[in-house]
């Protein structure tokens, strides 16, 4: 009966019989949500690392593609360059 009256007033007893303002069920849900949020933040951190590595790889590939285009621009018209170095512009 006392628990019912306290419950109506928004007061609850926890598993250690301590008086709490928060409903035990809501407290449990809050704890679960806190753990899920921590897991989510950890996964986002891992995702950011993966995306960072991917961006570095794409940048590297773009530079290599640009180098290959420069090689093709150095060859005389109608011929494929036979050298592996970048041509220096003629003065």
N, C-alpha and C positions, 0 to 999 in steps of 0.2 A: 504494500500500500504506500509506504514512504517513497519507494522507487517510482511509482506511478505519479505521485504528486511532484517529485523532483523532475521527472521526465517531462511533465507538462510545463514546468518552469524552464525547461531547456538545460537541465543539469542531469548528468549521467555518471554512473560508476563504471570504472574500467575494470580490467581483469585483476588488478591488485586492490580493488575496492577503494580507489582514490576517486574523489569527486572531480568530474570533468565538465567543461562547458560544451565541448564538442561531442556529438553522438559517436559512439565507438565505430559504427559502420562507416560514417563519414571520415573518421580518422584513418581507418584502414584503407579506404579508397584514396585518400590523400597520400598516404604512404606509397601505395601502388603506383599512383600517377607520378609521384616524385621519382621512383625507380625507373619507370618507363621513359620519363623525360631525360634522365641521365643516360640511359641506353641510346636514346635518339641522338643526343648531343655527341656521344662517342661515335656513333655511326656516321653522323654528319662530318666529324673530324676525319674519319677514315676516307669518306667520299672526297673531301677536299684534297687530301693527299693524293688520291688516285687521279683526280682531275688535274691537279698540278703536274703530276708526272706525264699525263697525256698531253697537256699543253706544251711541255718541254719537248716531247717527242715530235709533235706536230711542227713546232718551230724549227727543230733540227731538220726535219724532212723538207720544210719549205726552203731553208737555206741551201740544202743539197740540190733541190730542184732549181733554185735560182742560179747556182753554180753551173749546173748542166746547161741551162739556157744561155749563160754567158759563153760557155764553150762553143755552143752552136753558132752564136753570133760572131765568133772570131774566125770561123772558117770562110774561105772564099765561096761565092755563090755557087750553089749546085754541088758542093763537096761537104762531106762530113769531116770534122776535125779529127786528126789522128793523134793529137797530143792530149795529155791529161792535165796540163797546167792551164791556168787562166792566161789569156792573151793580154798583153799590155797595149793600151791604145797607141796608135802611131802618132808621132809628133810631126 
